[in-house]
Amino acid sequence: MKSGFKLEIVTPDKNFFDEEVEMAIVRTSEGDIGIMKDHEPLVAPLAIGGIRVRQAGEFRDAACSSGFITIDEDKVMIITDSAEWAHEIDLDRAKEAADRANRRLENRQDELDVLRAKISLKKAMNRINIHTK
């Protein structure tokens, strides 16, 4: 008897993850949800946040930008702009991105620049938080 479900995480660049898992936790636009075998079917937009995966009792964390999740009877699919495991995150690069975004927010040019800077800062801070978790 199968105790888990198939989780597939796809980015524009690659098939990031495609394995059987016991549990996954993701951040949707409505908040974090935990997914286990036989979860109710769902389609939801993802927010910038983390993906936490449990396999063989061990957890792995990944940073993820926005996207969508679909949950059906035997498979969960996450389609996201980017995903990277915590150990793959370049912490110095993430800190530099956060600094750049903060500088752009201090020197506000127009509303579009402010929106882009806020998104960039949120992504950078997410990567920093996932790396240092």
C-alpha positions in Angstrom: 0.0 0.0 0.0 1.4 3.4 -1.1 1.9 5.8 1.8 2.7 8.9 -0.2 2.0 10.6 -3.4 3.9 11.8 -6.5 5.1 15.4 -6.3 6.3 17.2 -9.5 7.8 20.7 -9.4 8.4 22.3 -12.8 10.1 25.6 -13.6 10.6 27.1 -17.1 14.2 25.8 -17.0 13.8 22.3 -15.8 11.9 19.6 -14.1 13.1 20.5 -10.6 11.6 17.6 -8.7 9.7 14.5 -9.6 9.5 11.9 -6.8 7.3 10.1 -4.3 6.9 12.1 -1.0 5.0 11.6 2.3 4.1 15.2 2.7 4.5 18.7 1.3 3.9 22.1 2.7 3.5 25.1 0.3 2.5 28.7 0.6 -0.5 29.7 -1.4 -2.0 33.1 -1.8 -4.4 32.2 1.0 -1.7 30.9 3.4 0.3 27.7 4.0 -1.2 24.3 3.2 0.0 20.8 4.2 -0.6 18.1 1.7 -0.7 14.4 2.4 -1.9 11.3 0.5 -5.6 11.6 -0.4 -5.7 15.3 -0.1 -8.9 16.9 -1.5 -8.4 18.0 -5.1 -7.4 21.7 -5.4 -6.0 24.3 -7.8 -4.5 27.4 -6.1 -2.1 30.2 -6.9 1.3 30.0 -5.1 2.8 33.0 -3.3 6.5 33.6 -2.9 7.5 31.3 -0.1 8.9 27.9 0.7 8.2 24.3 -0.3 8.8 21.8 2.5 9.0 18.2 1.4 9.1 15.1 3.6 10.6 11.9 2.3 11.6 8.9 4.5 10.8 11.0 7.5 13.3 13.7 6.5 12.4 17.3 5.5 13.9 19.3 2.7 13.2 22.9 2.0 13.2 24.9 -1.2 12.6 28.5 -2.0 9.9 29.1 -4.6 8.6 32.1 -6.4 5.0 32.5 -7.5 3.1 29.9 -9.6 0.3 27.4 -9.3 -0.4 24.1 -7.6 -2.7 21.4 -8.7 -3.7 18.5 -6.4 -5.5 15.5 -7.7 -6.1 11.9 -6.5 -2.5 10.6 -6.9 -0.3 13.6 -8.0 0.6 17.1 -6.9 2.0 19.4 -9.5 3.7 22.7 -8.8 4.4 25.1 -11.7 6.6 27.9 -10.6 8.9 30.6 -12.1 11.8 29.4 -10.0 12.7 26.9 -7.3 16.0 26.0 -5.5 16.9 23.8 -2.6 18.1 25.6 0.5 21.6 24.3 0.2 21.8 25.6 -3.4 21.0 29.2 -2.5 23.8 31.7 -3.0 23.4 33.6 0.3 25.7 36.5 -0.8 23.7 36.9 -4.0 20.4 36.9 -2.2 21.7 39.6 0.2 22.9 41.7 -2.6 19.5 41.5 -4.3 17.8 42.5 -1.0 20.2 45.5 -0.7 19.5 46.6 -4.3 15.7 46.3 -3.8 16.0 48.4 -0.6 18.0 51.1 -2.4 15.3 51.2 -5.1 12.6 51.6 -2.5 14.5 54.5 -0.9 14.9 56.2 -4.2 11.3 55.8 -5.4 11.0 56.8 -9.1 7.5 55.7 -10.0 4.8 53.2 -8.8 6.0 50.5 -11.2 9.5 50.7 -9.9 8.2 50.5 -6.3 6.1 47.4 -7.1 9.1 45.7 -8.8 11.4 46.6 -5.9 8.9 45.2 -3.3 8.6 41.9 -5.3 12.4 41.7 -5.6 12.8 42.3 -1.9 10.3 39.7 -1.0 12.0 37.1 -3.3 15.4 37.9 -1.9 14.2 37.7 1.8 12.5 34.4 1.0 15.7 33.0 -0.3 17.7 34.2 2.7 15.1 32.8 5.1 15.0 29.4 3.4 18.8 29.2 3.3 19.2 30.0 7.0 16.2 27.9 8.2 
